[in-house]
Every structure is written in C-alpha cells, then in structure tokens.
Amino acid sequence: MAHNSQERYSKLVLAKIRKENKLKNGVVFNTDYEGSPKAGSVKIPVRDTEVQVSDYDKANGITAGTGSTTYETFTINKDKAVNEIIDGYDAQAVPDNLVADRLDSAGYSLARQEDVDGATVLLAGATTVGVGALSKANIYETVVDIRTQMSKQNIPDDGKRYLLVTPDTFAMILTCDEFVKASSLGAEIVQSGIVGRIAGFNVIEWNDDTAGLAMIAGHPRFATRAEEFSVPVHIQDLSGSGKYVGASAVQGRMVYGHKVLRSVAIRAVYAPGSVAVTVAAGTSAVGDTKITVTASDGNTLAYKKNPASRVAYGTASSAYAGTALTSGTAKVVSGCKIGDVIEVAEFDSNGCVKVGYVTLTAADIKA
C-alpha cells in the first residue's frame, strides 16, 4: 500500500510540475534519451547529418550507407529534494486535503527550480546575440532577423520554433500587427503555455529579469531535459526519529539535468548587449579553467560557478556574493567539471547592467 501511495504521489507532483513549467517538455526541451537519470547519467543521440540520398541502379541496386548517429553521455547534475514537516499528524493520520496541499506546493516549487536551472543552461549554451535598444518600431524586424539566421543554420521551420520573451519584450510584440494570439491557433497551443505566434515562432511569456536579456529563441530538438524521482514522494513517519513526536513529513528526491545540443539552434538575445566571456584550459592543477572578460570603463566584474539563480538587472555588487574579477586579466577557476556554467556579471554604480554565461567543455578544463 505504501509503495502504491508513493507512486501515486509522485505522479501527482509530476503532473503539477508539467503544468507549472514555463520551459515545457516538447515545447522548449526534448526528452530523447536512453537510460535512467537515477544512475547519474543517460545517453542522448547526437546526429548533425541527414540520411544520404543516391541514384538507384535497377540492375545493381544501391550500396548501403551507414548512419552517423553517436550517443553522448549526459551527466545528471541536479539533485533536489522536498522535506516538509507536518506537525501534529503521524503518517497514517494526515488529512487528504493537507497531503494534497503539500504535494501541490512541492510540485510548484520543483517546477520553478527546474525552470531556473534549465534556462541557465540554455543561456550558457546558446549563441549570444547583441542588439540595440528594442522598441515597438523595431521588435518585429529583430524577430525576423533571428528567424533568418536560424533558417540559414537549417533549424527546422516545422511550427516548433519558440520564443521565450520577457514581459517588457512581450509588451512590444503585442503591438505588432503580425502577432497572432493563441486563441486563434487552437486549444492545443493554449494548453502548451503558448500565448501566440509571430514570424513563425511560438511565443511564450516568461517572467525573467536576467540582466539585459530580452528573449531566447530556439527549437526543442536541440536541447534535452532528463528527469526522474530518485526517491518517490511519500509521507514519512518521524515518530522513530528520537526527536519528533506526533509528526510526519512530505519527502522526495528528484534528479534532473539539461543540455544544449547545438549552440546555433538556441539564441539568447540581449539588449543592448552582454558580457563576452573567453574561457581556456588552465595551466596548473587538474580541473582549472581560465576566464577572461573586459568591463566597460569604470565598471566592475564578478563571477559565480553554477549559480543557483541568475543575477537580476540592478542587483548591487555588494549583494551579489560572487568572486571579483579584474577586467582584462585571466582568472583561474579551480575544481571545474565538464558542463559547469560560469556566470559573469558587470556592475556600475547603480547595480548589475550586463551578464554573460558560458558552459565549460573538455577543451576549457585542464585534464
């Protein structure tokens, strides 16, 4: 019975996560992988070439080719848990409405954290695009230019391209005659969290305040999300803890990870620009990487490795709690691993004005 309850609770929490995610599976991320995330890694198919087409000879047939699909190891690097005490009830006596409320809250909180982590990976793996100040007059032209660049990179134009837009950017898009509201596109579109379409992109309003970020354009084929409960959600009796009397807790652990498969397929658009981050392998200890950035005159820099949340526009440098960087001078970051994300923030006297992200590869880390 307990096992059945765990399975049911976990399904309820997953359903809540699916509903609350702005960066939804099938819309922003694909879930094409093999293996179990609980094992610590999964395999994802990587193929940049298409099946070759040749002339057919009626007498001799055609020589069979070989596929070029490879499978890349995708390390699962996020392990999150919920553990909330319900005082005054043992595990068998918690009212159903209270359990439902806690499960709902757990799903909401996990969805928010998963979206934060997923967006950070998108930004760090994307092609960075700097544009001038956006306005009602140039927003459509800017979106069309992004569309053109993605088409030149052979990113499929199959109705699945998306545009994650901040509220300020969405306000500009709403004024465009070319914007088609979701209500005109069908119920399925609305249920996916899509608020409309413009220039071939499905538009998703995304309440994000990352410094300078206007939007992220992409296609779900080129970014993967893997997720699974490593410990199913359950009601845990705490009577045997030696500390809690007449108490239980909602507990569960979820592991997940995100990976960008092709940088040119994901475009992070900053207005008026972002911090350009240069990385190279360190020369001292194993796991060292070097980052080099240059700030505008009078501004200061600081960085974080694998930030829990992204720095917001206007955040004071004193509140950032990062490690200071000297403009134009290489900084050695130790203990790095493949897939680590480096966030570099630039500050003026009023707070954070720009930010830049990079995902570390094997070439960026001393082996």
VOGU-3710 file (C-alpha; in Angstrom, 3 decimals, decimal comma):
1> mahnsqerys> 0,000/0,000/0,000  2,810/2,395/0,900  4,507/1,755/-2,434  1,261/2,463/-4,289  0,878/5,715/-2,387  4,416/6,770/-3,299  3,763/6,049/-6,953  0,501/7,985/-6,877  2,020/10,943/-5,020  4,949/11,130/-7,437
11> klvlakirke> 2,608/11,118/-10,435  0,593/13,937/-8,882  3,720/16,009/-8,282  4,951/15,355/-11,835  1,582/16,455/-13,200  1,875/19,682/-11,216  5,423/20,234/-12,493  4,274/19,739/-16,096  1,521/22,278/-15,576  3,690/24,919/-13,890
21> nklkngvvfn> 6,785/24,653/-16,109  7,149/27,584/-18,485  10,010/25,761/-20,202  7,886/22,752/-21,022  8,931/19,342/-22,330  8,143/19,091/-26,025  7,952/22,882/-26,346  11,376/24,082/-25,145  13,138/20,795/-24,281  13,010/17,320/-25,764
31> tdyegspkag> 13,181/14,200/-23,590  15,015/11,954/-26,056  17,492/9,953/-24,011  18,254/6,379/-23,076  18,803/5,062/-19,572  17,700/6,219/-16,135  18,691/9,607/-14,673  18,866/7,865/-11,271  22,054/6,170/-12,484  23,762/9,579/-12,685
41> svkipvrdte> 23,909/9,827/-16,466  21,955/8,981/-19,603  22,778/8,635/-23,291  21,488/11,138/-25,820  21,587/10,674/-29,611  23,709/13,223/-31,471  23,422/13,494/-35,236  24,090/16,605/-37,324  23,911/14,915/-40,737  20,891/13,582/-42,584
51> vqvsdydkan> 20,392/10,290/-44,442  22,266/10,398/-47,760  20,250/10,156/-50,981  21,848/8,418/-54,015  20,826/7,387/-57,519  19,238/3,943/-57,764  20,568/1,411/-60,283  17,829/-1,024/-61,410  20,393/-3,693/-62,312  22,778/-3,417/-59,356
61> gitagtgstt> 20,675/-1,834/-56,668  22,257/0,659/-54,296  25,137/0,406/-51,852  24,003/0,686/-48,265  25,461/3,511/-46,251  25,978/3,715/-42,513  24,363/6,095/-40,091  26,441/8,676/-38,270  24,385/8,854/-35,093  26,518/8,778/-31,958
71> yetftinkdk> 25,420/8,615/-28,346  26,830/11,161/-25,948  26,955/10,717/-22,186  24,783/13,310/-20,488  25,674/13,722/-16,799  22,759/14,431/-14,471  23,960/17,276/-12,269  20,909/18,382/-10,271  19,637/16,541/-7,207  16,762/18,320/-5,444
81> avneiidgyd> 14,632/17,230/-2,503  11,489/18,220/-0,637  11,214/17,574/3,100  8,439/19,449/4,895  7,330/18,508/8,389  3,592/18,175/9,053  3,375/18,573/12,823  0,537/17,048/14,792  -0,099/14,109/12,440  1,550/10,741/12,155
91> aqavpdnlva> 1,945/9,213/8,696  -1,390/7,351/8,805  -3,474/10,291/10,044  -2,594/13,183/7,757  -5,854/14,529/6,229  -6,146/14,074/2,473  -6,649/17,795/1,864  -3,438/18,613/3,747  -1,470/15,998/1,776  -2,885/17,377/-1,476
101> drldsagysl> -1,904/20,924/-0,492  1,685/19,894/0,343  2,017/17,867/-2,873  0,741/20,821/-4,873  3,283/23,111/-3,223  6,104/20,611/-3,781  5,275/20,381/-7,473  5,161/24,146/-7,853  8,497/24,667/-6,081  10,254/21,924/-8,050
111> arqedvdgat> 8,897/23,318/-11,334  10,222/26,795/-10,569  13,686/25,460/-9,687  13,780/23,201/-12,739  12,917/26,149/-14,991  15,605/28,343/-13,396  18,244/25,659/-13,926  17,023/24,862/-17,441  17,095/28,497/-18,530  20,617/28,941/-17,160
121> vllagattvg> 21,792/26,006/-19,293  20,026/27,468/-22,344  21,744/30,828/-21,859  25,142/29,258/-21,260  24,882/27,006/-24,314  23,243/29,483/-26,685  24,661/31,678/-29,402  24,670/35,155/-27,880  23,044/37,905/-29,942  23,530/41,558/-29,012
131> vgalskaniy> 21,053/44,070/-30,387  20,458/47,753/-29,826  17,664/49,072/-27,672  14,393/47,368/-28,565  11,224/49,346/-29,241  7,787/48,917/-30,755  9,255/50,180/-34,021  11,985/47,528/-34,398  10,841/44,465/-32,431  9,308/42,678/-35,426
141> etvvdirtqm> 12,354/43,342/-37,578  14,556/41,939/-34,810  12,491/38,734/-34,563  12,534/38,309/-38,356  16,324/38,660/-38,364  16,621/35,919/-35,726  14,326/33,739/-37,839  16,512/34,315/-40,885  19,698/33,349/-39,058  18,112/30,158/-37,716
151> skqnipddgk> 16,881/29,213/-41,196  20,391/29,681/-42,581  21,591/27,207/-39,935  18,968/24,671/-41,103  16,970/24,770/-37,891  13,629/23,142/-38,783  10,772/25,519/-39,512  8,111/22,981/-38,579  5,959/25,051/-36,269  8,018/24,175/-33,176
161> ryllvtpdtf> 10,404/27,120/-33,048  9,814/29,026/-29,819  10,463/32,481/-28,453  10,764/32,900/-24,675  10,146/36,612/-24,123  10,390/38,745/-21,008  7,301/40,809/-20,064  8,809/44,032/-21,438  9,606/42,371/-24,756  6,169/40,772/-24,901
171> amiltcdefv> 4,552/44,174/-24,416  6,294/45,325/-27,611  5,316/42,181/-29,525  1,670/42,674/-28,567  1,660/45,939/-30,527  2,746/44,230/-33,766  0,087/43,697/-36,407  1,898/40,454/-37,287  1,303/38,920/-33,841  -1,347/36,152/-33,847
181> kasslgaeiv> -2,976/35,488/-30,489  -3,100/31,936/-29,176  -6,906/31,911/-29,183  -6,736/31,919/-32,981  -4,342/28,956/-33,102  -6,325/26,234/-31,346  -6,811/24,765/-27,870  -3,674/22,589/-28,017  -1,474/25,650/-28,476  -3,055/27,385/-25,480
191> qsgivgriag> -2,562/24,323/-23,256  1,164/24,333/-24,087  1,568/27,757/-22,488  1,985/29,473/-25,851  0,398/32,938/-25,913  0,644/33,496/-29,660  2,829/33,314/-32,735  4,984/35,778/-34,637  7,303/35,283/-37,633  6,948/31,507/-37,295
201> fnviewnddt> 7,823/31,439/-33,566  5,559/30,169/-30,801  5,644/32,983/-28,233  5,844/32,168/-24,513  5,750/34,997/-21,987  8,493/34,308/-19,449  8,823/36,407/-16,309  12,612/36,610/-16,135  14,756/39,547/-15,020  18,235/38,350/-16,063
211> aglamiaghp> 20,265/41,498/-16,692  19,842/42,713/-20,275  18,033/39,598/-21,524  15,191/40,249/-23,965  14,365/36,770/-25,287  15,585/33,258/-26,081  14,798/31,751/-29,479  15,169/28,038/-30,138  13,794/24,662/-31,184  13,104/21,770/-28,772
221> rfatraeefs> 15,044/19,289/-30,912  18,321/20,869/-29,832  18,036/20,941/-26,028  17,386/17,923/-23,791  15,880/17,565/-20,332  16,196/14,328/-18,328  14,335/13,933/-15,042  13,191/11,240/-12,652  12,347/10,781/-8,983  15,268/9,028/-7,301
231> vpvhiqdlsg> 13,165/8,713/-4,147  9,406/8,777/-4,815  7,332/11,344/-2,959  5,853/9,880/0,202  4,593/10,659/3,700  7,361/9,752/6,158  6,507/8,948/9,783  9,011/10,746/12,050  7,994/9,008/15,289  11,146/6,890/15,293
241> sgkyvgasav> 13,491/9,835/14,878  14,002/10,309/18,601  13,241/13,998/18,138  9,768/14,483/16,656  6,594/13,361/18,437  3,323/13,077/16,535  4,810/14,376/13,281  5,359/13,261/9,713  6,861/14,826/6,616  6,345/15,033/2,889
251> qgrmvyghkv> 9,624/13,812/1,399  11,021/13,025/-2,026  14,093/13,492/-4,221  14,202/14,373/-7,895  17,243/14,275/-10,165  17,408/16,098/-13,464  19,698/17,767/-15,939  19,611/19,927/-19,071  21,886/20,054/-22,094  22,061/22,210/-25,239
261> lrsvairavy> 22,883/20,012/-28,222  23,598/22,667/-30,852  24,534/26,235/-29,963  23,350/27,849/-33,214  19,854/26,437/-32,639  19,401/28,390/-29,387  19,833/32,177/-29,494  19,982/34,381/-26,410  19,125/37,957/-27,335  20,405/40,729/-25,097
271> apgsvavtva> 19,526/44,407/-25,433  21,721/46,364/-25,516  24,370/43,648/-25,020  26,022/41,087/-22,759  29,385/40,338/-21,161  31,676/38,493/-23,589  33,346/35,657/-21,671  36,510/33,955/-23,003  37,482/30,589/-21,498  40,584/28,420/-21,855
281> agtsavgdtk> 42,130/25,451/-20,072  44,186/26,296/-17,012  47,896/25,512/-16,801  48,251/24,490/-13,143  46,072/21,943/-11,344  43,733/19,425/-12,925  40,251/20,938/-13,175  41,484/24,502/-13,669  39,958/26,803/-16,256  40,763/30,423/-17,081
291> itvtasdgnt> 38,140/33,068/-17,730  38,894/36,463/-19,223  36,448/39,368/-19,574  36,697/43,103/-20,115  34,379/45,585/-18,440  33,295/48,998/-19,656  35,312/51,887/-18,222  34,677/52,289/-14,510  32,604/49,119/-14,130  33,479/46,095/-12,001
301> laykknpasr> 33,144/42,356/-12,598  32,371/39,255/-10,533  31,572/35,633/-11,317  29,830/32,555/-9,933  30,171/28,909/-10,881  26,859/27,060/-11,292  24,699/29,865/-9,860  21,562/28,734/-8,027  19,705/31,666/-9,596  20,655/34,207/-12,254
311> vaygtassay> 21,676/37,735/-11,382  18,884/40,252/-11,917  19,262/43,654/-13,517  20,123/46,288/-10,911  21,471/43,862/-8,281  24,089/45,686/-6,184  27,618/44,330/-6,421  27,704/44,070/-2,618  24,654/41,796/-2,700  25,951/39,525/-5,456
321> agtaltsgta> 28,260/37,416/-3,251  30,398/36,353/-6,204  34,156/36,304/-6,734  35,680/39,536/-8,026  37,389/39,675/-11,434  39,905/42,167/-12,733  38,937/43,490/-16,130  41,127/42,145/-18,926  43,071/39,768/-16,649  42,706/35,972/-16,773
331> kvvsgckigd> 41,192/34,466/-13,632  41,808/30,812/-12,719  38,735/28,904/-11,546  39,577/25,603/-9,831  37,637/22,379/-9,436  35,775/22,699/-12,740  33,926/19,882/-14,492  32,515/19,463/-17,976  29,071/21,062/-18,067  29,740/23,609/-15,320
341> vievaefdsn> 28,201/27,011/-16,013  30,111/30,236/-15,356  28,093/33,428/-14,830  29,927/36,764/-15,122  28,147/39,941/-14,008  29,165/43,536/-14,750  28,251/46,308/-12,308  28,179/50,082/-12,402  27,316/52,383/-9,513  23,609/51,541/-9,858
351> gcvkvgyvtl> 23,998/47,736/-9,904  24,236/44,936/-12,448  23,985/46,169/-16,041  25,183/43,166/-18,047  25,718/39,444/-17,664  27,349/36,652/-19,650  27,241/32,850/-19,482  29,408/30,015/-20,736  29,237/26,221/-20,435  32,608/24,559/-19,889
361> taadika> 33,676/21,796/-22,275  36,597/19,366/-22,064  38,742/21,836/-24,045  38,204/24,506/-21,358  39,484/22,424/-18,433  42,994/21,191/-17,633  42,987/17,408/-17,809
//
